[in-house]
Amino acid sequence: QQLQRLHFLKQQAENPDTSSAESIISIEEMIVVAETLFGEEAPIVGKLNCQLAGIRQTAGDMDGASSNYHAGIDILREKYCPIHPEIVAAQSALANCYLEMGEFRTAIANLKASTSMAAQLFGEESLQYARQANQLGVAYYRGGDLDTAEQILKGAEAIRRQSLGEEHLLVGHSLLNVGIVMLDQRDYSSAVHCLERAESIFAGSTETSSELLFKSRNKLATVYMLIQQPDLAEPLLTLLIESRKAEFGDDHPDVAMFEFRYGIALARQGKYELAEPAFVHALEVQEEQLGLNNRETIKTIQAYAMLLARTGREDEAKAQAERIIRVASRPEGADSTIRKP
């Protein structure tokens, strides 16, 4: 009966129609049944704790997830050898919990351990090692150690490129990570090289997630603007606007933000007639959704006022500038709150 119950609960937990809360309840009961059948230190109990941790992590319960990961890892270490593929996976997932909680040192410590285990199990040229190294590099980046992040992420990218070829999505993902680090280090030449390659890989694949393609284009457009090449940023910003409109609709603050950036790119090329409608629509959305005293709205007013001045419409430019002065003179000043969801 207990085995049947365990089988039933497993089916219930893995049913795609089962909610996270229901899955958590089912696996918690599975742990109780497994402990009764096999003992509290049985490997299946460790695996179930890790499975429960994954669901809690997805649901946003990082404290609960980390607790279950620790319990599962302790059991697996006791019953398996200290270095085991399932421990590598669990320790890596535990590190992601700590990253989400902002506990970067603890995350790095766990990822250093999982990376070391992957090296011993699979070798330092393996894809398994590269995966752990990539996560470790991201952890160092999020913790503010850009030099270490750069070194580790470049190593992971080289392994993936050697094993999978130049155009593989995992290579693109690594290049994106390296490009972001180089951008933050203001090594714009290296950032452009990595981000252009990443964007090309993602754009050329039918299996690319829209998030990765969006992120690569967003970062690449940013670096193009920083190196004074708005003509290269312009087509990317057009694609980014289209992407955000498809996801959120025309009148969303994210759309307005990219229209503002698009307007800046056009204005820097002297394409004022094309820039103006971008600024006007961005400003309409920001005033409606964010409010006049929002910093993003004020930035758009400033850019629009500058465009009006450069096209000889001094009175209109002055009117926009006066709006900013009125906001600045208010006791509350400018804020970053969203007026409407």
N, C-alpha and C positions, 0 to 999 in steps of 0.2 A: 504493500500500500504506500509506503514511504517513497519507494522508487517511482511508482506511478504518479504520486503527487509531485515529485521532483520533475518528472517529464512534463506533466501538465503545466507547471509553473514556468518551465523553460519555454514552452510553446507560447504561453501567454506573454511573457516578457519580450519575446522576439517578434511578436505580431506587429506588423507595421502600423496597424490601427490603434495600438495600445499607447496611451499617453505616457509621458515621462514619469509622472507621479504614480501611475499604475505599474509601470515597469519597475520602479524603485521598490514598491510594496512587494511585488512578485519576487524580486531577487533577494530582498531581505528575508522573505520566508524560505527561499531556496537555501540560503546560508544556514538558517536554523535547521532545516531538514538534513542538509549535507553534514552539518556538525554532528547530528544525532546518528546518522548512518556511518560516517567515516572518521569522525573525530574532529576536534576543533583545529587541528594543525594539518589536516589533509590538504593536498595540493588543490583539489577542487574548491575548497573553501577560499584559498588564496586567489584562485582565478575568479571566483564569484565576487570577491571583494573588489578586484580590479575592474570587473565588468560593471559593478554597481557604481564605482568611482567615475567611470567614463560617462555614465548616464547623468550622474549628479553634476559632472563638469559641464556637459552640454546644457544642462538646465540652469547653469550659473551658480550652483552651490559649491564654491571652491573650497570652503572649509570642510564640508562633508566629504567632498571628493578626495582631498588630500589625506583625510583621516582613513578613508577606505583604501587608498593606494598604499599608505604606510602599512596597514594591517596585511594587505595582500602581499606586498613585497617581503615583509618579515617572514610570512609563512613559506613563500616560494624559496627564499634563501635557505630556510631551515630544511626544506624537503628536497630541493634541488641542490646543485652546487652553487656557490656564490655568484658564478658568472653563467648566465643562462639567457637565451633570447627573450623569453617572456619577462624576465627581470629588466632587461634593457628597455623593452617597450613600456613597461609600467613605470620605470624610473623617469623615462623621457616624458611620459604623460603627466606624472607628478610635477615635473619641472614646469610644464606649461601652466599648471594650476598656480604655482608660485609666481610665474610671470604675470598672470592675470591679476594676482593680488598685489603686484608691485614689489614683491620680495625677490629682488634680482640676485642678490648674493646666494640665497638658498637655491634659486633656480639654476644658477651657474654651477653650484656645487653638485647638484643632482645630474646636470647634463655633462659635466666633466666625468662623473662616474659612469654614466651610460655610454659616453663616447669611448672611454677607456675599455669598457667591457666589449663594445662593438669591435674595437681594434684587436682585442685578444681572440674574439670568436671568429671574426670574418676577415681580418687583415686591414691594414691602413690604406689600402687601395680599393677597398670594397665599397659598393653603393650603400650598404648598411652603415658603414663608418661615415660616409659622406653625409648621409641623412642626419646622423647625430651631430656631426660637426656643423652642419648648416644651422641646426637648432641652437647649438652652443654659440655660434657667431651672432645669431639674432639676439640671444640673451645678453651677450656682452654689449651689443649695440644699444639695446634698451636700457642697460645699466650705465651707459655713458662712456664705455671704454671703446672708442672708435678704432684705435690702432689695433687692438687685439681682435676686434670684430672683423676688420679688414683682412688680417692675415688668415684667420680661420675660414672665413667665407670664400676667399680666393682659393684656398686649398680644396674646399668642398666642390667648388665649381670646376676646378681642374680635373678632379676625379670623375665627376659626372660627364664632363666633356670627353674624356679619354674612353670611358666605358660606354657611353650612349650616343656619342656623335654630337656635332655642332648644333643641330636643330631640335634636339629633344626638349620637351617642356620643362623637365627638371633642370636642364642647363639654363633655360630661360629664367626660371625661378631664382636660381643662384645668381645669375647676372643681374637680375632686378635687385636682389639684396645687396650685392656689391655696389651697384650703381647708387643706391640710396645712401650707403655709407660714404662713398666718394663725394656725393653731393653735399652731405653734411660736413665733410672735411674741406669743402670748397675746392676740391680737385675736379674742376668742371670738365676738363678734357677727358679724364678717365670716366667720369660720370656719364658723359655723352656717349662714349664708346660702349659702355656696358648697357646703358638704357636703350640705345638704338638697336643693339643686337637682341635684347630681351623683347622689345616691342615687335621687332620683325618676326621673332620666333612665335610669339603669342598670336600675332595677326595672321600668320600663315598656317595655323593649326585649327582644325575644326573641333578639337577637344579642349581648347583653352577655356578656362573659366572667365566669365565676363569681368570678374573682380580683378584678376591679374592683368588682363588687357587694359582695363580702365586705369589701374594703378601705374602701369608702365608708361602709358600715354600722359597721365597727369604729371608724373615726375619728369618725364622728358620735356614736356612743355615748360615746366618750371625752370629747368636748367637752360633751355633755349632762351628764355627771357633774361635769365641772369647773364648770359654771355652775349646779350644784345643781338639776338637773331630772331626777332619777332616774326619774320616771314616763315621760319620753320615751325614756330609755335602755333601760328594761325590755323593750319589745317588740323592739327591735333586738337586744338581747343574747339573747333567746329565739331569734331567727332565726340568730344567729351560732353558738349552741350546736347547733342543728339542722344547720347547715352542716358544722360540724366533726365531729359524730357520723356524718353521712353519708359523710364522707371518711375518717375514721380509726377509727370505732367509738366505743362509749360510754366505754371506759376508757383514754383517751389524755390525756397531760398538757395538750394544747391545749384539750380539752373541759373539763378540770378548771379551767384558768385562766379560761375564760369563765363557768363555773358560779360560780367565786369572785366575779367581777365582777357577775354576775347576783344573787348573794346580797347583795352590798353594795348594789346598787340597790334591792332589796326591803327590806332592813333600814332604809335611809334613809327609806323611806316608812312604816316601822312594820309592814311585812308579815312579821313574824318567823316565823310558821308556814310561810310559803312559802319564806323564806330558809333555814331550817334544813336541809331536805333537800338544797338546792344546796350548802351548805357541807359537809355530811356526805359526800356523794358525791365532791365535789372533794377532800376530805381523804383519803378512802380511796384514790383514784387517785394522789394525790401521794405519799402515804406508800409505796405499792407501787412506783410508777414512779420517783420522784425521791429518796425517802428522807426520814426525819424531819428531818434536819439541813439540808435544802434551804431556801433563802430563801423560795421560793414556798409551800412547805408551812407554814413558820412564819407567813407572812402569813395563811394561811387559818386556822390554829389561833388566832391573835390575834383575827381577825374572829369566829370561832365562839365563842370565850371571851367576847367582848363581847356577843354575842347572848344567850348563856346568862345573863350577869349582868343584862342588861336585862329578861329574862323571869323574874327572880327565882330562878334556879337557881344560887345562889352556890357550892354545893359542886362542881357540875359545871364551872362556870367556873374555880374554883380549881384543879381537876384539870388542865384544859387549860393554864392558866398555868404550872403546875408542870412540865409537859412542856417548855415553852419554856425555863424556867430550867435544866432538866437539859441541854438541848442547848447552851445558851449556856455552861454550865460545862465542857463538854468541851474538851480542848486544841485540837481542830481547828475548833471553832465551827461556824457555818453555812456551807454551800457551795452552789454552783449546779450540781453535777454530776448527771448523769442516771444512775441506778443501772441501769435496764433500757432497751433500745432501744424 
